[in-house]
Amino acid sequence: MNCDKELDVRGLNCPLPILRTKKSLMDMTTGQVLKIMATDPGSVIDFQVFADQTGNELLSLLEAAGEFTFYMKKK
């Protein structure tokens, strides 16, 4: 999947992945896609809730070898 910006939050635990994602999205324009790489298992639910609460669209969630990759489209 194509992305406009990448954010590496591997090794960080809640709430830092969400806080850094929020900051990154603020610097992006509507329709751009942010790729987020995380290792916190709690981030799966956190990003789903974050998308629901903010209106940003969680396009994809991939998991491999304990790493999670999210693609989020800015509203």
Secondary structure as UniProt FT lines:
FT   STRAND          5..8
FT   TURN            10..11
FT   TURN            14..15
FT   HELIX           16..26
FT   TURN            30..31
FT   STRAND          33..38
FT   TURN            41..42
FT   HELIX           43..54
FT   STRAND          57..64
FT   TURN            65..66
FT   STRAND          67..73
//
